[in-house]
Amino acid sequence: MTSSEEDRRQLRRMRLASVLEATTLAVLVFIAVPLKHVFGMPQFVSAIGPIHGLAFLFYIWMLIQSHFQLKWTGREWLRVVAFAFIPLAGFVNERLLKRREDSHAYA
């Protein structure tokens, strides 16, 4: 397997991690937390919270692997870290990673 193919595979894994993290964060922030505070239903936060925690850990693990394998600049790394804390930004990040993956296809 060539280095370019390995880079593309890592970018696909990072894209998956980004979508999982963004989805679970959105569900937590926009559905579970309002249900808890508006309707007194904390069980949704109790259920989604740990799922998001695992998705976040997976995202961080993929971030570390991607940083070293793909030799990201400090600016790229900072963007990917920051997007993990902004609801729905992970979907933007996924699109940016897709562009980078596509550029590796022709390298």
N, CA, C and O of each residue as an XYZ file, in Angstrom:
428
protein
N       0.859     -1.174      0.000
C       0.000      0.000      0.000
C       0.909      1.242      0.000
O       1.875      1.314      0.759
N       0.591      2.190     -0.840
C       1.406      3.395     -0.929
C       1.075      4.353      0.211
O       0.042      4.242      0.870
N       1.977      5.283      0.416
C       1.775      6.285      1.465
C       0.516      7.110      1.198
O      -0.217      7.458      2.123
N       0.277      7.414     -0.064
C      -0.908      8.195     -0.428
C      -2.191      7.433     -0.085
O      -3.156      8.029      0.392
N      -2.206      6.133     -0.323
C      -3.385      5.316      0.012
C      -3.585      5.263      1.522
O      -4.712      5.352      2.007
N      -2.489      5.119      2.260
C      -2.588      5.096      3.726
C      -3.104      6.432      4.253
O      -3.912      6.471      5.181
N      -2.633      7.523      3.656
C      -3.105      8.849      4.065
C      -4.593      8.993      3.803
O      -5.319      9.535      4.637
N      -5.052      8.521      2.665
C      -6.483      8.605      2.348
C      -7.304      7.777      3.327
O      -8.377      8.206      3.751
N      -6.818      6.604      3.688
C      -7.535      5.769      4.662
C      -7.608      6.467      6.017
O      -8.643      6.429      6.682
N      -6.513      7.104      6.425
C      -6.515      7.828      7.694
C      -7.479      9.011      7.631
O      -8.184      9.286      8.602
N      -7.516      9.699      6.517
C      -8.450     10.812      6.365
C      -9.895     10.332      6.428
O     -10.748     11.012      6.999
N     -10.177      9.165      5.847
C     -11.543      8.603      5.940
C     -11.900      8.279      7.383
O     -13.024      8.536      7.816
N     -10.953      7.716      8.132
C     -11.209      7.425      9.551
C     -11.433      8.725     10.330
O     -12.301      8.786     11.201
N     -10.664      9.745     10.022
C     -10.824     11.034     10.700
C     -12.165     11.655     10.341
O     -12.809     12.261     11.198
N     -12.602     11.517      9.091
C     -13.908     12.023      8.685
C     -15.014     11.312      9.448
O     -15.955     11.955      9.914
N     -14.916      9.988      9.584
C     -15.905      9.220     10.337
C     -15.945      9.693     11.790
O     -17.021      9.898     12.353
N     -14.780      9.864     12.385
C     -14.719     10.334     13.772
C     -15.348     11.712     13.903
O     -16.032     11.990     14.888
N     -15.125     12.572     12.927
C     -15.681     13.919     12.956
C     -17.207     13.893     12.906
O     -17.871     14.619     13.646
N     -17.755     13.056     12.036
C     -19.218     12.956     11.913
C     -19.824     12.356     13.176
O     -20.848     12.840     13.660
N     -19.208     11.311     13.713
C     -19.719     10.699     14.944
C     -19.700     11.694     16.102
O     -20.680     11.819     16.836
N     -18.596     12.391     16.261
C     -18.472     13.357     17.352
C     -19.474     14.491     17.186
O     -20.129     14.889     18.149
N     -19.595     15.010     15.973
C     -20.527     16.126     15.718
C     -21.974     15.699     15.931
O     -22.768     16.454     16.492
N     -22.317     14.507     15.492
C     -23.687     14.018     15.633
C     -24.054     13.831     17.099
O     -25.115     14.272     17.541
N     -23.178     13.178     17.847
C     -23.489     12.943     19.259
C     -23.509     14.245     20.054
O     -24.314     14.395     20.972
N     -22.628     15.192     19.709
C     -22.639     16.485     20.391
C     -23.926     17.241     20.073
O     -24.520     17.851     20.962
N     -24.358     17.206     18.830
C     -25.600     17.894     18.441
C     -26.803     17.293     19.165
O     -27.665     18.026     19.650
N     -26.865     15.967     19.238
C     -27.976     15.317     19.936
C     -27.952     15.693     21.419
O     -28.994     15.966     22.015
N     -26.772     15.704     21.996
C     -26.647     16.050     23.408
C     -27.081     17.497     23.663
O     -27.884     17.760     24.558
N     -26.549     18.423     22.876
C     -26.792     19.854     23.118
C     -28.197     20.297     22.713
O     -28.838     21.071     23.424
N     -28.669     19.807     21.576
C     -29.934     20.315     21.037
C     -31.165     19.483     21.379
O     -32.293     19.944     21.207
N     -30.955     18.259     21.862
C     -32.109     17.418     22.204
C     -32.083     17.022     23.677
O     -33.016     17.326     24.421
N     -31.011     16.339     24.100
C     -30.977     15.779     25.454
C     -30.969     16.851     26.546
O     -31.715     16.744     27.519
N     -30.141     17.875     26.395
C     -30.074     18.917     27.434
C     -31.386     19.698     27.529
O     -31.865     19.924     28.640
N     -31.988     20.121     26.406
C     -33.299     20.781     26.541
C     -34.366     19.880     27.170
O     -35.185     20.346     27.961
N     -34.354     18.597     26.820
C     -35.319     17.685     27.453
C     -35.105     17.621     28.961
O     -36.063     17.547     29.729
N     -33.864     17.650     29.369
C     -33.559     17.615     30.801
C     -34.054     18.876     31.506
O     -34.716     18.802     32.541
N     -33.728     20.018     30.940
C     -34.010     21.271     31.644
C     -35.428     21.806     31.421
O     -35.969     22.491     32.289
N     -36.023     21.509     30.295
C     -37.370     22.024     30.021
C     -38.449     21.052     30.498
O     -39.472     21.454     31.053
N     -38.194     19.762     30.269
C     -39.228     18.768     30.586
C     -38.868     17.863     31.765
O     -39.614     16.942     32.095
N     -37.731     18.126     32.392
C     -37.346     17.332     33.553
C     -37.081     15.876     33.228
O     -37.427     14.986     34.006
N     -36.465     15.631     32.073
C     -36.182     14.256     31.636
C     -34.668     14.052     31.530
O     -34.118     14.086     30.429
N     -33.992     13.842     32.659
C     -32.527     13.730     32.641
C     -32.003     12.420     32.056
O     -30.806     12.306     31.788
N     -32.864     11.439     31.854
C     -32.408     10.135     31.377
C     -31.770     10.215     29.987
O     -30.920      9.390     29.652
N     -32.170     11.198     29.179
C     -31.584     11.320     27.847
C     -30.136     11.795     27.919
O     -29.289     11.329     27.156
N     -29.852     12.717     28.829
C     -28.465     13.151     29.023
C     -27.646     11.982     29.570
O     -26.499     11.779     29.173
N     -28.240     11.225     30.474
C     -27.545     10.072     31.045
C     -27.222      9.021     29.983
O     -26.212      8.323     30.084
N     -28.063      8.912     28.985
C     -27.836      7.932     27.920
C     -26.888      8.460     26.847
O     -25.974      7.753     26.424
N     -27.098      9.680     26.410
C     -26.317     10.237     25.308
C     -24.940     10.713     25.771
O     -23.977     10.647     25.007
N     -24.835     11.186     27.001
C     -23.561     11.690     27.517
C     -22.407     10.714     27.361
O     -21.379     11.080     26.791
N     -22.541      9.482     27.847
C     -21.440      8.517     27.695
C     -21.172      8.137     26.235
O     -20.030      7.873     25.860
N     -22.214      8.109     25.423
C     -22.016      7.808     23.994
C     -21.188      8.917     23.351
O     -20.265      8.652     22.580
N     -21.529     10.158     23.679
C     -20.744     11.271     23.156
C     -19.313     11.229     23.697
O     -18.363     11.523     22.972
N     -19.166     10.866     24.956
C     -17.824     10.755     25.533
C     -16.955      9.776     24.764
O     -15.789     10.060     24.488
N     -17.516      8.628     24.416
C     -16.767      7.636     23.633
C     -16.466      8.166     22.230
O     -15.366      7.969     21.714
N     -17.434      8.831     21.620
C     -17.215      9.413     20.288
C     -16.116     10.473     20.350
O     -15.293     10.569     19.439
N     -16.102     11.260     21.412
C     -15.081     12.292     21.571
C     -13.696     11.667     21.743
O     -12.723     12.138     21.154
N     -13.607     10.614     22.546
C     -12.317      9.928     22.725
C     -11.825      9.331     21.410
O     -10.635      9.404     21.101
N     -12.727      8.745     20.640
C     -12.377      8.219     19.318
C     -11.869      9.347     18.423
O     -10.886      9.175     17.702
N     -12.535     10.496     18.467
C     -12.138     11.660     17.685
C     -10.725     12.106     18.073
O      -9.894     12.367     17.203
N     -10.457     12.192     19.368
C      -9.134     12.615     19.835
C      -8.068     11.605     19.400
O      -6.977     11.993     18.983
N      -8.385     10.314     19.498
C      -7.439      9.288     19.077
C      -7.152      9.414     17.579
O      -5.993      9.329     17.171
N      -8.166      9.611     16.769
C      -7.970      9.791     15.329
C      -7.202     11.081     15.041
O      -6.392     11.135     14.115
N      -7.459     12.112     15.835
C      -6.750     13.379     15.682
C      -5.251     13.186     15.919
O      -4.428     13.675     15.146
N      -4.908     12.483     16.976
C      -3.493     12.235     17.286
C      -2.844     11.427     16.167
O      -1.763     11.775     15.691
N      -3.499     10.354     15.752
C      -2.951      9.543     14.660
C      -2.798     10.359     13.385
O      -1.767     10.280     12.716
N      -3.810     11.137     13.048
C      -3.780     11.934     11.823
C      -2.675     12.983     11.879
O      -1.966     13.205     10.897
N      -2.539     13.612     13.014
C      -1.524     14.661     13.165
C      -0.132     14.117     12.841
O       0.629     14.755     12.113
N       0.198     12.959     13.369
C       1.535     12.411     13.148
C       1.676     11.764     11.771
O       2.717     11.905     11.128
N       0.657     11.068     11.316
C       0.755     10.405     10.021
C       0.724     11.402      8.869
O       1.485     11.268      7.911
N      -0.144     12.388      8.955
C      -0.342     13.321      7.853
C       0.512     14.575      7.980
O       0.526     15.423      7.088
N       1.227     14.681      9.102
C       2.116     15.820      9.350
C       1.387     17.155      9.201
O       1.800     18.037      8.447
N       0.285     17.271      9.950
C      -0.506     18.489      9.917
C       0.280     19.661     10.471
O       1.133     19.505     11.344
N      -0.022     20.827      9.952
C       0.561     22.050     10.502
C      -0.140     22.354     11.828
O      -1.188     21.785     12.134
N       0.448     23.245     12.596
C      -0.179     23.654     13.854
C      -1.543     24.267     13.623
O      -2.462     24.068     14.418
N      -1.680     25.005     12.548
C      -2.955     25.645     12.227
C      -4.047     24.610     11.919
O      -5.178     24.734     12.389
N      -3.695     23.592     11.127
C      -4.666     22.535     10.824
C      -5.069     21.803     12.096
O      -6.252     21.549     12.323
N      -4.100     21.468     12.914
C      -4.366     20.746     14.147
C      -5.272     21.563     15.059
O      -6.215     21.025     15.640
N      -4.997     22.844     15.185
C      -5.805     23.714     16.031
C      -7.249     23.792     15.525
O      -8.183     23.777     16.326
N      -7.438     23.875     14.214
C      -8.783     23.913     13.634
C      -9.546     22.643     13.977
O     -10.703     22.699     14.394
N      -8.900     21.508     13.803
C      -9.578     20.233     14.046
C      -9.920     20.075     15.527
O     -10.972     19.532     15.863
N      -9.056     20.538     16.401
C      -9.339     20.489     17.840
C     -10.499     21.430     18.170
O     -11.437     21.038     18.863
N     -10.439     22.648     17.686
C     -11.481     23.642     17.992
C     -12.848     23.186     17.501
O     -13.854     23.396     18.179
N     -12.890     22.561     16.323
C     -14.172     22.128     15.757
C     -14.843     21.053     16.604
O     -16.052     20.850     16.494
N     -14.090     20.370     17.434
C     -14.675     19.345     18.302
C     -15.534     19.947     19.401
O     -16.357     19.250     19.995
N     -15.355     21.225     19.679
C     -16.066     21.869     20.785
C     -17.202     22.783     20.323
O     -17.896     23.380     21.145
N     -17.385     22.889     19.031
C     -18.429     23.754     18.476
C     -19.511     22.864     17.862
O     -19.239     22.142     16.903
N     -20.731     22.905     18.398
C     -21.786     22.058     17.823
C     -21.944     22.306     16.317
O     -21.962     23.447     15.855
N     -22.055     21.239     15.596
C     -22.240     21.189     14.138
C     -20.981     21.524     13.339
O     -20.978     21.327     12.124
N     -19.920     22.017     13.961
C     -18.689     22.336     13.235
C     -18.011     21.075     12.715
O     -17.269     21.129     11.734
N     -18.257     19.950     13.359
C     -17.677     18.690     12.891
C     -18.121     18.330     11.484
O     -17.393     17.656     10.754
N     -19.313     18.777     11.097
C     -19.787     18.509      9.734
C     -19.025     19.355      8.721
O     -18.757     18.903      7.608
N     -18.681     20.566      9.098
C     -17.832     21.414      8.248
C     -16.445     20.790      8.153
O     -15.852     20.727      7.076
N     -15.940     20.334      9.285
C     -14.637     19.685      9.321
C     -14.609     18.462      8.404
O     -13.625     18.234      7.700
N     -15.671     17.689      8.413
C     -15.734     16.496      7.558
C     -15.592     16.886      6.095
O     -14.887     16.211      5.344
N     -16.241     17.951      5.681
C     -16.145     18.413      4.284
C     -14.726     18.872      3.957
O     -14.222     18.592      2.869
N     -14.077     19.572      4.886
C     -12.696     20.012      4.669
C     -11.751     18.814      4.565
O     -10.837     18.801      3.740
N     -11.984     17.810      5.411
C     -11.178     16.590      5.339
C     -11.425     15.838      4.038
O     -10.502     15.247      3.478
N     -12.660     15.857      3.557
C     -12.985     15.207      2.279
C     -12.213     15.862      1.139
O     -11.689     15.173      0.264
N     -12.144     17.180      1.148
C     -11.357     17.889      0.116
C      -9.902     17.460      0.162
O      -9.271     17.227     -0.869
N      -9.381     17.361      1.376
C      -7.975     16.948      1.508
C      -7.801     15.515      1.031
O      -6.812     15.193      0.372
N      -8.759     14.652      1.360
C      -8.703     13.256      0.901
C      -8.709     13.202     -0.623
O      -7.934     12.461     -1.229
N      -9.585     13.988     -1.235
C      -9.656     14.017     -2.698
C      -8.356     14.502     -3.308
O      -7.954     14.011     -4.363
N      -7.690     15.448     -2.676
C      -6.428     15.939     -3.221
C      -5.335     14.865     -3.117
O      -4.416     14.839     -3.936
N      -5.430     13.970     -2.101
C      -4.484     12.866     -1.982
C      -4.725     11.813     -3.054
O      -3.818     11.052     -3.390
N      -5.920     11.763     -3.584
C      -6.238     10.763     -4.606
C      -5.438     11.012     -5.873
O      -5.172     10.083     -6.635
N      -5.058     12.247     -6.097
C      -4.336     12.596     -7.321
C      -2.868     12.852     -7.074
O      -2.141     13.257     -7.981
N      -2.431     12.616     -5.854
C      -1.017     12.868     -5.522
C      -0.136     11.711     -5.969
O       1.079     11.748     -5.773
